């Protein structure tokens, strides 16, 4: 079973409408299934901070910012990571270019 972790790797801010107003977050979803690990990065832009009240930059937590990322973005990233892990566990079979049996 894969365990997923989401982390914020960078944030970009503007000084309006409030100081250090978060407008963009870069994040990463990592999946671990036993000895197999895979990850993918994402980027979410915000037109407004989620929630009723502005939270000063210094008071933000990683969990708060992760909560602003639409759930479907995280779910899609987890599905991609699971696909990577599945390919590591059972590598896909690729067709081989086999010489024609009747020679050249």
C-alpha positions in Angstrom: 0.0 0.0 0.0 1.3 3.4 -1.0 1.7 6.2 1.6 1.5 9.7 0.1 3.0 12.8 1.5 2.4 16.4 0.2 4.9 19.1 0.9 5.2 22.7 0.0 8.5 23.4 -1.7 8.2 27.1 -2.5 5.8 30.0 -2.3 5.6 33.3 -4.2 4.0 36.4 -2.7 2.8 39.9 -3.8 2.6 42.9 -1.5 -1.1 43.6 -2.4 -3.8 43.3 -1.3 -1.8 42.5 1.9 1.9 42.2 2.7 3.4 38.9 1.6 0.1 37.7 0.1 0.6 34.2 -1.3 -0.2 34.0 -5.0 1.5 30.8 -6.0 2.6 27.6 -4.2 4.9 24.9 -5.6 4.4 21.5 -4.0 5.4 17.9 -4.3 3.6 14.6 -3.7 5.8 11.7 -2.8 4.6 8.1 -2.6 6.3 5.3 -0.8 5.3 1.6 -1.2 7.8 -0.6 0.6 11.2 -0.1 -1.2 9.6 1.9 -4.1 9.4 5.7 -4.0 8.2 8.1 -6.6 7.2 11.8 -6.7 5.8 14.5 -8.8 5.7 18.3 -8.5 2.8 20.6 -8.9 2.1 24.3 -9.0 -1.1 26.1 -7.8 -1.9 29.7 -8.3 -4.2 31.5 -5.9 -6.4 34.5 -6.8 -7.4 34.8 -3.1 -6.4 33.2 0.1 -8.8 30.4 1.0 -10.9 30.9 4.0 -12.7 33.9 5.6 -9.7 35.7 7.1 -6.3 36.8 5.8 -3.5 34.9 7.5 -0.2 36.8 7.8 2.7 35.0 6.0 4.6 34.4 9.3 1.6 32.6 10.7 1.0 30.3 7.8 1.6 26.6 8.3 2.3 24.0 5.6 -1.0 22.3 6.4 -2.9 25.5 5.9 -1.3 26.1 2.4 -1.8 22.4 1.4 -5.4 22.9 2.4 -5.7 25.7 -0.2 -4.7 23.3 -3.0 -7.8 21.9 -4.8 -8.3 18.3 -3.8 -8.4 17.1 -7.4 -4.9 18.4 -8.0 -3.5 16.4 -5.1 -5.6 13.3 -6.2 -4.3 13.6 -9.8 -0.7 13.9 -8.5 -1.2 10.8 -6.3 -2.6 8.8 -9.2 0.5 9.8 -11.3 2.8 8.8 -8.5 1.0 5.5 -8.0 1.4 4.8 -11.8 5.2 5.4 -11.4 5.4 3.0 -8.5 3.3 0.4 -10.3 5.7 0.6 -13.2 8.7 0.2 -10.8 7.0 -2.9 -9.2 6.0 -4.4 -12.5 7.9 -2.9 -15.4 5.9 -2.5 -18.6 6.7 -4.9 -21.4 7.8 -3.2 -24.6 7.6 -4.8 -28.0 10.9 -5.7 -29.6 11.9 -4.9 -33.2 12.4 -8.5 -34.4 14.2 -9.2 -37.7 11.9 -10.5 -40.4 12.0 -14.3 -40.5 12.5 -14.4 -44.3 15.8 -12.6 -44.2 17.1 -9.5 -45.9 
